[in-house]
């Protein structure tokens, strides 16, 4: 029985050593880029295109840079979408 216990401890130690791999920067970037599902990425891209079209229609050539500018533009955009777009 003691041999079996010793073997189990050895297997656990080997698992612990190989369980956590070292990732390089490229692999980390790939994981972060793929963190959202493909459908989420497509939905986000579509929403971004709609928002960009709104900015262009409102003649906002320069995209908002500060948090306050973004909040103002998003507030207006939300009001517009809520009022005129029926999903």
C-alpha positions in Angstrom: 0.0 0.0 0.0 2.8 2.4 0.8 4.2 1.9 -2.7 0.8 2.9 -4.3 0.6 6.0 -2.1 4.2 7.0 -3.1 3.3 6.5 -6.8 0.2 8.6 -6.4 2.2 11.4 -4.9 4.7 11.2 -7.7 1.9 11.4 -10.3 0.4 14.4 -8.6 3.9 16.1 -8.5 4.4 15.4 -12.2 0.9 16.8 -13.0 1.6 20.0 -11.0 4.9 20.5 -12.9 3.2 20.2 -16.4 -0.1 21.7 -15.5 0.9 25.4 -15.8 2.7 26.3 -19.0 4.7 29.5 -19.6 3.1 31.6 -22.2 4.9 34.0 -24.5 3.6 37.5 -25.3 2.2 36.3 -28.7 0.2 33.6 -27.1 -1.2 36.0 -24.4 -2.2 38.5 -27.1 -3.9 35.7 -29.0 -5.8 34.6 -26.0 -6.9 38.2 -25.2 -8.0 38.8 -28.8 -10.1 35.6 -28.8 -11.6 36.0 -25.4 -15.0 36.9 -26.9 -17.0 34.5 -29.1 -17.1 35.2 -32.8 -20.8 36.2 -32.6 -19.9 38.8 -29.9 -17.1 40.1 -32.1 -19.5 40.4 -35.1 -22.1 42.1 -33.0 -19.7 44.6 -31.5 -18.3 45.3 -35.0 -21.8 45.9 -36.3 -22.7 48.2 -33.4 -19.5 50.1 -33.9 -20.3 50.7 -37.6 -23.7 52.0 -36.6 -22.2 54.3 -34.0 -19.5 55.5 -36.5 -22.3 56.2 -39.1 -24.1 58.3 -36.4 -21.0 60.3 -35.7 -20.6 60.9 -39.5 -24.2 61.9 -39.9 -23.9 64.4 -37.0 -20.8 65.8 -38.7 -18.5 64.8 -35.9 -15.4 64.4 -37.9 -13.2 64.1 -34.9 -14.1 61.2 -32.7 -14.6 62.1 -29.0 -11.3 61.9 -27.2 -12.1 62.6 -23.5 -14.4 60.6 -21.3 -16.7 63.6 -21.0 -16.9 63.9 -24.8 -17.6 60.2 -25.1 -20.3 60.4 -22.5 -22.0 63.3 -24.2 -22.0 61.6 -27.6 -23.1 58.3 -26.2 -25.9 60.0 -24.3 -27.2 61.6 -27.6 -26.7 58.4 -29.5 -28.7 56.4 -26.9 -31.5 59.0 -27.0 -31.6 58.8 -30.8 -31.6 55.0 -30.9 -34.2 54.7 -28.2 -36.5 57.2 -29.9 -36.2 56.4 -33.6 -35.0 52.8 -33.9 -37.5 50.1 -33.1 -35.9 46.7 -32.9 
